[in-house]
Amino acid sequence: MNGWLAGIEGTAAGHQLAMYLALSAAFLHAVFGALQKGRHDPWLTRGAIDFSYGLMAAPFALFVVPWPEPHMWPIFLGAFVIHVIYKLLQAWAYTKGAYTVVYPVVRGTGPLFAVLGAYVIFGERFTPVQWLGVAVLLSGIFGLAVYNMIFLTKERDTLHAALGLAVLTGLFVALYTTYDAYGIRATENPFTFLAWFFMIDGLVMPVIAARRYRAITDPPAPGPLMLRGVFGGLVAFLSFGSIMMATRLDKVGEAAVLRETSTVFAALIGVLVLKETVGPRRIALMALIAAGAVIVEMGG
């Protein structure tokens, strides 16, 4: 598998596979976000998810994939710090605002920073048509933010905090996307990076969640919470693994932008599963974000 992936890196076949992987990551990440914002406290859910995927990744990291090269340990340390901050910000944002408010801004703000990061780190350049797509995407983001500020009634008192945290979280989405793309390219075997990343990344949030669980007066039953954690862990493997493989096979900026079609999936999940009121205007703005991502892909 590793040899086949190395053989199609930078080719037309690699570009096509990267596109499919980025789209898969978009859908799966929307599912992942809904899981964290859904039935349980976002901090508890994230802790259960991280515990599950860390435990599942450990045997692969220790006994299946090749061990990391010596130069990978500082890279893993940097990834660990970035992802911990990102997860703290995201959980905090979800406690302040509705899923359909926070998620589109987080996932829509990230691509702009990711494109700039890909230019600085990897020397990637966008065409004028692709920058038009970025502009369309950003117009949808800011339009959605303005709409929420004017018309939203639920969680109105925490709206500004939710939007501010969402933008900051989006910055860290871009940071981990570009940094992890660097990391997965720095090792010979990409599955080594993925297995060790998940094992290391699952260390902190379970501790925070356990402390929060003990402090809750009426904590949820552990069974359903851990079941959600196991399912979320599997979704995380597929979602994060897909986008990381896409950034190894093709351009980081394009993969990052295309993944943000997840906003459309998020809107559908918010309405159909979480029973949140979205409305035609907010759906149109979310679709505008997705349209910008499509323009970026077509203009490459």
N, C-alpha and C positions, 0 to 999 in steps of 0.2 A: 504493500500500500504506500509506504513512504517513498519507494523508488518511483512508483507511478505518479505520485503527486509532484515529486521533484521534476519529472520529465515534462509535465504540462505547465509548469510555472512560467508565466510571461507569454504563453501561447494563446491562440484564439480559443482553443478548448479550455484552457485555464480561465480565460475571461468569462466564458459562458458558464462554467461551473461556479465561479465566484459570484456571478449574478444570481444564480439559483440559491446558492448558500446564503447570500445576503437577504434575499426575499424570505427564505425559510426562517432566518434569524429574526426578521421583522415580525412575522406572525408569532413565533415562539416567545419573543420578548414581550409582546403585548399580553400573551397568556401569563407570562411570569409576573408582569406588573399587576395584573388583575388578582393573581394569587396572593400577592403581598398586601394589596389594598382591601381584599375581600373580607371574609367572615371574621377573622381574628385580628388582634392588634398587630399592626405592621412590624413592630419590633419582634414579637414572638414568632410570627410567620417567617421572618427573615432568619432568625436564629435556628428554627427547625429546618429550613431549607439548607442553610450552610452546614449544619451538623450532618445532614443526610448526604450531601454531595462530597463533603470532606471524608466521611467514612467510606463512601463508595469508591472514591478515587484512590484511597491509601493503598490497597493491594496492587492496583495497576502501577502506581508510582514506585512502589518498593520492589515489586517482583516481576513486572511484565515489561515495561518500557526501559530503554537504556537510561542509566543514571545521568543527570545533568553534567555538562562540562563545567570545570571550575569557574569559568567566567560567567556562568549563569546565576550563581548564588546572589551577587549584588543586584542582578536584574530581578530576581524573584523578590528580594527585599523591597525594591522600589515598587513593584506591582502590588505587593501586600499592603504597603502604606497607602497607595493611591486608592485601592479598592475599599479599604476600611473607611476612609474619609467619604468616598462616594456613597457607600451603603448607609453610613450615618446620616448624611444629608438627605438621601432619598427617603429613608424611613421617617425622618423629621418632616419632610415635605408632605408625605402622605398623611401624617397626623394633623396637618394644618388645612389641607384642601382635598376636594373630591378627586377621584381617579381621572375623570375626563378633563379636569382643570390642570392637574399637575403633570400627568403623563405626556400630553402633546407638547408642552413647553420644554420639558426635560429632553424628550427625544428629538424635538425640532431645533433646540438651541445647539445641541451637540455637534451636528454636521458642520456648521460654520467654523467652529473652533477646530474640528478635526481636519477640515480642508486646509486651514492655515497651518496646522501642525504637520500635515503631510507634506506641505510645500517646504517648510523649514527643515524637517528631518529627512524626508525621502526625495526631495527635489521634484515632487509631482506638481504639474501645472494643469489648470483647467482652461478649456476653450471658452470663447465669449458666450457660446450657447449654454455651456455648463454653468457659467456665472449667472446667466439669466435664470436658470433653474434654481440656483441658490437664492436669488432675489425673490422668486415666486414662493419658494419654501419659507423664507423669512417673513414675507408679507402675510402668509397664512398664520405664522406663529404670533406675530405682533397683533394681527387682527383678532386672533383668538384671545390674546391677553386683554386687549382693549374691550372686547365684547364681554368677557367675564367680569371685568371691573365695572362695567356699566349695568349689566343685566342680572348677574348672579345674585341670588338671595340666600341660598344655603351656604353656611360657613362664611358668611360675608365678613365677619369681624376678623377672620384670619386670612382673608384672600391675599392681601398684600404680602404677608409673610410667606404664604404658599407659593406665590409667583416668584418672589425673590429667591427662595430656596430652590425652586424648580430651575431657574436660570443658573444658579450656582452648581446645582447637580449636573446640569447639561454641560457645564465647563469640565467637570470631572469625567463625564462620559467621553468627551473628546480626548481628555488627557489619557484615560486608560485605553481608549481605542488605539491611539497612536503609539503609546508606550508598549502596550501588549503586542502590537504589530511588529515593533522593533524586537521584542523579546522572542516571539515565535520564529522570526527570521534569523535570530542569533544562534539557534541550536540546530544541529543537523537533523534531528528527528522532531517534527512538530508535536507528536503525541507525547513526547517527554515533557515539553512545556505545558501542555494541557493537563496531564495527569498531576504533575507536581504543583501547578498553579491551584487546581481545585483542592488538593489536600491541604496546602498552606493557607489558602483563602478561607477555609472553613473553621479557622481556629478562634476567631474573636467574637463574632456575632452570637454564637451559642452561649458564651459566657454572659454577655450583656442581656440576652433574652432570659437566661436562667435567673439572673438577679431581678429582672423585671417581673418574671412569673411569680417569684416568691413574695414580691411586694404587693401584688394585686390581691384585693380583698376576696374577690370571687373569680379565681382563675379558671380558664376553660379546661375541659377534659383533655388530658394529654394525648389520648388515642387519635381523635380526629385531627388535632394539631400536627402530630408527627406524620400522619398519613398525608396531609397537605405538604409537609416538608419533604417527604420522599418523592411525591409527584413533582414538586417544584424543583427538587434536585435533578431529576431526570430531564425536566424542561431546560434547566440551566445548562446541563451538559450539552444538549443539542443546540441551544440558542448561542451560547458563548463559543462553543466549538465551531459552529457554522461560520460566525462572523470572523473568528480568528483565522480559520482556514481560508476564507475569502480574502483577507488582507495579506495572506502569504502568497496566494496564487495571483493576485492582481493588485490594482491600485487601492491604497488605503482610503483615500478621499471618496472615491466612487462607491466603495463598499459601505462606508459610513453613511453616506447620503441615502443610498438605496435602502438601507435598513430602516430609515425613518418613515417608510410606508407603513410602519407599525402603527402610526397614528390612526390610520383608517381601521385597522383591526381593533385598536383600542376603543374607538368610538362604538363599534359594533358590540364589543364585549361589555362596555359600560352600559349600553342600553339593554341588551338581551340577557346578560348574566347578572350584573350588579344593580340593574333596575334604576340607573341614574337617568335623569332627564337631560337630553342633549339638545334636541331641537334642530330644525333644518339649517339654520344659520351656522351653528357651531359645526355641524357635519360638513357643510360646504367649506368652512375654513380649514377643517382637518383634511378634507380632500385636496385643498389647495397646497397644503404641505406635502402631501403625497405626490401631487402633480409636479411640484418642483423637483422632487427626487427622480421622477421619471424623465424629466427634461435633462437632468444632469447625466443620467445613463445614456439617453439617446444622443446627447451632444458630444459624447466621448469619442 
